[in-house]
Amino acid sequence: MKMGILKVMTFNVRLDVDKGANDFGLRKHRIAELINREKPDVVGFQEATNRMRYDLSEMLDGYYIVGCGRDTTYRGESAAVAYRKDKFELLKLDNFWLSATPYVPGSRYGEDQSPCPRITTALLLVEKYDGKPFWFINTHLDHIGSIARLLGTTQLMQFMSEQKEPCVLAGDFNAGPAAKEIRALSANETLGLVDCTAEIKGTFHDFGRMMSNMAKIDYIFTNLPCDISKSYVCPDDAPDGTYYSDHLAVCAFVDAT
């Protein structure tokens, strides 16, 4: 792969609440094996709790993991990001909540949002030996409220519009491609975002229960050059009955030269 072509991933790893075959203690080795095999340059995780972040930081080869939990104590579920130690310098790190008070921990929109706060982790990265700085922005929109999702999407577009560097926006948006909160991203002519996952049909399978009819709710958007035909999901055949998550990991390639 030529210098400047970056492999980026979004990966909802499912928080550690399940028991039996889908317990995180059984899944974490598969998650680490997948990432160490795929070797993405940057990964945006959703639903990674403190325990999960600590475990993954010990199991992943050559990555820093940054980001904090979404609760008032900075613990709990996060939108943490892992990036390759050997490849990038971290120029800026920003954690903010999707709310009218984005730097108040645990804050959220009213309207129809669930009780869950929603957090975004944004990194300004630059390749050590070549390339230009770019933002990798990882988020997880609300699973209940379409108004809350649209407000969150609007906030994310505002954040991106304030940056002079190009952006990669990744995450679990909890909405299908036809939803107005998703269409708003592609319709923003000022940002010029492309849906890198436009040709991917489904990403959420609920631990195999929807494998034949997966929902498309995980996305990667960018205003960097991207060949969407090269984007793909990482399949999961659940050996021994254990899936790596209830979502498929999604990969895309962007040109940061």
VEXDREN-2710 file (C-alpha; in Angstrom, 1 decimal):
% VEXDREN-2710
k/r/px/py/pz
1/MET/0.0/0.0/0.0
2/LYS/1.5/3.3/-1.0
3/MET/2.3/6.0/1.6
4/GLY/-0.8/8.1/2.4
5/ILE/-3.4/5.4/1.7
6/LEU/-4.8/4.6/5.1
7/LYS/-7.0/1.7/6.1
8/VAL/-9.7/2.9/8.6
9/MET/-12.2/0.8/10.5
10/THR/-15.3/1.3/12.5
11/PHE/-16.2/-1.4/15.0
12/ASN/-19.0/-1.6/17.5
13/VAL/-17.6/-4.2/19.9
14/ARG/-20.7/-4.6/22.0
15/LEU/-20.4/-3.6/25.7
16/ASP/-19.6/-6.3/28.2
17/VAL/-23.1/-7.2/29.5
18/ASP/-23.7/-10.5/27.7
19/LYS/-23.3/-14.0/29.2
20/GLY/-22.8/-17.4/27.7
21/ALA/-21.3/-17.7/24.3
22/ASN/-21.3/-13.9/23.7
23/ASP/-19.6/-12.9/27.0
24/PHE/-16.8/-10.4/26.3
25/GLY/-14.3/-12.6/28.0
26/LEU/-14.9/-15.2/25.3
27/ARG/-15.1/-12.6/22.5
28/LYS/-12.2/-10.4/23.2
29/HIS/-9.6/-12.8/21.8
30/ARG/-11.5/-12.9/18.5
31/ILE/-11.7/-9.1/18.5
32/ALA/-8.0/-8.8/19.0
33/GLU/-7.2/-11.5/16.4
34/LEU/-9.4/-9.7/13.9
35/ILE/-7.7/-6.3/14.4
36/ASN/-4.2/-7.8/14.5
37/ARG/-4.9/-9.6/11.3
38/GLU/-6.6/-6.8/9.4
39/LYS/-4.1/-4.2/10.7
40/PRO/-6.1/-1.1/10.2
41/ASP/-4.2/2.2/10.6
42/VAL/-7.0/3.7/12.8
43/VAL/-10.0/2.0/14.5
44/GLY/-13.1/3.7/15.9
45/PHE/-14.6/1.5/18.6
46/GLN/-18.2/2.0/20.0
47/GLU/-19.5/0.6/23.3
48/ALA/-16.0/-0.1/24.7
49/THR/-16.2/0.1/28.5
50/ASN/-13.2/0.8/30.7
51/ARG/-12.5/-2.9/31.3
52/MET/-12.8/-3.6/27.5
53/ARG/-10.4/-0.7/26.6
54/TYR/-7.9/-2.0/29.2
55/ASP/-8.1/-5.6/27.9
56/LEU/-7.8/-4.6/24.3
57/SER/-4.9/-2.3/25.0
58/GLU/-2.9/-5.3/26.3
59/MET/-4.0/-7.5/23.4
60/LEU/-3.5/-5.3/20.3
61/ASP/-0.1/-5.2/18.7
62/GLY/1.3/-1.7/18.2
63/TYR/-1.7/0.5/19.0
64/TYR/-2.4/3.4/21.3
65/ILE/-6.0/3.5/22.5
66/VAL/-7.4/7.0/23.5
67/GLY/-10.8/8.2/24.6
68/CYS/-12.9/8.4/27.8
69/GLY/-16.3/7.0/29.0
70/ARG/-19.5/8.9/28.4
71/ASP/-20.7/9.1/32.0
72/THR/-20.2/12.1/34.4
73/THR/-17.2/10.3/35.9
74/TYR/-15.6/9.8/32.5
75/ARG/-16.2/6.1/32.8
76/GLY/-18.6/3.7/31.1
77/GLU/-19.1/3.2/27.3
78/SER/-16.8/5.2/25.1
79/ALA/-16.1/6.0/21.4
80/ALA/-12.5/5.2/21.9
81/VAL/-10.0/5.2/19.0
82/ALA/-7.0/3.0/18.4
83/TYR/-4.2/4.2/16.1
84/ARG/-0.9/2.7/15.1
85/LYS/2.0/3.7/17.3
86/ASP/4.6/3.4/14.5
87/LYS/2.7/5.4/11.9
88/PHE/1.1/8.5/13.4
89/GLU/1.8/11.5/15.6
90/LEU/-1.2/12.7/17.7
91/LEU/-1.5/16.4/17.2
92/LYS/-4.8/17.0/19.0
93/LEU/-7.3/15.0/21.0
94/ASP/-10.9/16.1/21.7
95/ASN/-13.7/14.3/23.6
96/PHE/-17.1/15.9/23.5
97/TRP/-20.7/15.0/24.2
98/LEU/-23.5/15.2/21.7
99/SER/-25.5/17.9/23.5
100/ALA/-26.0/21.6/23.8
101/THR/-23.2/21.6/26.4
102/PRO/-20.6/19.4/24.7
103/TYR/-17.9/19.7/27.3
104/VAL/-20.2/18.9/30.3
105/PRO/-19.6/15.2/31.0
106/GLY/-22.7/13.1/30.8
107/SER/-24.7/15.8/29.1
108/ARG/-27.3/14.9/26.4
109/TYR/-30.0/16.4/24.2
110/GLY/-33.5/16.4/25.5
111/GLU/-36.2/15.9/22.9
112/ASP/-36.5/12.2/22.2
113/GLN/-33.1/11.0/23.3
114/SER/-32.7/7.9/25.4
115/PRO/-31.2/8.3/29.0
116/CYS/-27.8/7.4/27.5
117/PRO/-25.3/10.2/27.0
118/ARG/-23.6/10.1/23.6
119/ILE/-19.9/10.9/23.2
120/THR/-17.5/11.6/20.3
121/THR/-13.7/11.1/20.3
122/ALA/-11.8/13.1/17.7
123/LEU/-8.1/12.9/16.9
124/LEU/-6.0/15.1/14.7
125/LEU/-3.4/12.7/13.3
126/VAL/-0.5/13.0/10.9
127/GLU/1.7/10.3/9.4
128/LYS/5.2/10.5/10.8
129/TYR/7.1/10.3/7.5
130/ASP/4.6/11.7/5.0
131/GLY/1.0/12.8/4.5
132/LYS/-1.0/15.7/5.8
133/PRO/-2.9/16.1/9.1
134/PHE/-6.5/14.8/9.1
135/TRP/-9.2/14.3/11.7
136/PHE/-10.5/10.9/12.7
137/ILE/-13.9/11.4/14.4
138/ASN/-15.6/8.5/16.1
139/THR/-19.1/8.6/17.3
140/HIS/-22.2/6.6/18.4
141/LEU/-25.6/8.2/17.9
142/ASP/-28.7/7.5/20.0
143/HIS/-30.5/4.2/19.5
144/ILE/-34.0/5.7/20.2
145/GLY/-34.4/9.3/19.1
146/SER/-34.3/10.4/15.5
147/ILE/-34.4/14.0/16.6
148/ALA/-31.5/13.4/18.9
149/ARG/-29.6/11.7/16.1
150/LEU/-30.3/14.6/13.7
151/LEU/-29.1/17.1/16.4
152/GLY/-26.0/14.9/16.9
153/THR/-25.3/14.8/13.2
154/THR/-25.7/18.5/12.9
155/GLN/-23.3/19.0/15.8
156/LEU/-20.8/16.7/14.1
157/MET/-21.1/18.6/10.8
158/GLN/-20.6/21.9/12.7
159/PHE/-17.4/20.5/14.3
160/MET/-16.0/19.3/10.9
161/SER/-16.9/22.7/9.3
162/GLU/-14.7/24.4/11.9
163/GLN/-11.6/22.4/11.1
164/LYS/-9.2/23.4/8.3
165/GLU/-8.0/19.7/7.9
166/PRO/-10.0/17.0/6.1
167/CYS/-12.0/14.5/8.1
168/VAL/-12.9/10.9/8.5
169/LEU/-16.2/10.4/10.4
170/ALA/-16.9/6.9/11.6
171/GLY/-19.3/5.2/13.9
172/ASP/-22.5/3.5/14.7
173/PHE/-25.3/5.9/13.6
174/ASN/-28.2/3.7/14.6
175/ALA/-30.0/4.7/11.4
176/GLY/-30.5/3.3/8.0
177/PRO/-29.2/5.0/4.7
178/ALA/-32.6/6.5/4.0
179/ALA/-32.9/8.3/7.3
180/LYS/-32.7/12.1/7.2
181/GLU/-29.8/12.1/9.7
182/ILE/-27.8/10.0/7.3
183/ARG/-28.8/11.8/4.2
184/ALA/-27.9/15.2/5.8
185/LEU/-24.3/14.1/5.9
186/SER/-24.1/13.3/2.2
187/ALA/-26.2/16.4/1.2
188/ASN/-23.8/18.9/2.9
189/GLU/-22.1/20.3/-0.1
190/THR/-19.7/22.5/2.0
191/LEU/-18.2/19.5/3.7
192/GLY/-18.2/17.3/0.5
193/LEU/-18.5/14.0/2.4
194/VAL/-18.6/10.7/0.7
195/ASP/-20.2/7.6/2.2
196/CYS/-17.3/5.1/2.0
197/THR/-19.8/2.3/3.0
198/ALA/-22.4/3.2/0.3
199/GLU/-22.0/-0.3/-1.4
200/ILE/-22.2/-2.2/1.9
201/LYS/-25.6/-3.7/2.5
202/GLY/-25.6/-4.6/6.2
203/THR/-23.6/-4.4/9.4
204/PHE/-25.7/-5.2/12.4
205/HIS/-26.8/-8.9/12.9
206/ASP/-27.6/-9.1/16.6
207/PHE/-25.3/-12.1/17.3
208/GLY/-26.4/-14.0/14.2
209/ARG/-30.2/-13.5/14.7
210/MET/-30.3/-11.2/11.7
211/MET/-27.5/-12.6/9.7
212/SER/-29.7/-13.1/6.6
213/ASN/-31.3/-9.6/6.9
214/MET/-28.6/-7.4/8.5
215/ALA/-29.3/-3.7/9.2
216/LYS/-27.0/-1.0/7.8
217/ILE/-26.2/1.3/10.7
218/ASP/-22.4/1.6/10.7
219/TYR/-20.7/4.1/8.5
220/ILE/-17.5/5.8/7.4
221/PHE/-17.8/9.2/5.8
222/THR/-14.9/11.3/4.5
223/ASN/-13.9/14.3/2.4
224/LEU/-10.6/12.7/1.6
225/PRO/-10.3/10.7/-1.7
226/CYS/-11.8/7.2/-1.3
227/ASP/-12.6/4.4/-3.6
228/ILE/-15.8/3.1/-2.1
229/SER/-15.6/-0.1/-4.2
230/LYS/-12.7/-1.2/-1.9
231/SER/-14.7/-0.9/1.3
232/TYR/-15.8/-4.1/3.0
233/VAL/-17.1/-5.8/6.1
234/CYS/-15.1/-8.4/8.0
235/PRO/-17.1/-11.6/8.0
236/ASP/-17.9/-13.5/11.2
237/ASP/-18.6/-17.2/11.0
238/ALA/-18.9/-17.6/14.8
239/PRO/-16.6/-20.6/15.4
240/ASP/-17.7/-22.5/18.4
241/GLY/-20.9/-20.4/18.5
242/THR/-19.1/-17.2/19.6
243/TYR/-19.4/-14.1/17.4
244/TYR/-16.8/-11.3/17.7
245/SER/-19.6/-8.8/18.2
246/ASP/-23.2/-8.2/17.2
247/HIS/-21.9/-5.8/14.5
248/LEU/-19.5/-6.6/11.7
249/ALA/-16.4/-4.5/11.6
250/VAL/-16.3/-2.2/8.6
251/CYS/-13.1/-1.1/6.7
252/ALA/-12.4/1.6/4.1
253/PHE/-9.4/3.1/2.4
254/VAL/-8.7/6.9/2.3
255/ASP/-5.9/8.9/0.7
256/ALA/-4.4/11.3/3.2
257/THR/-1.5/12.5/0.9
END
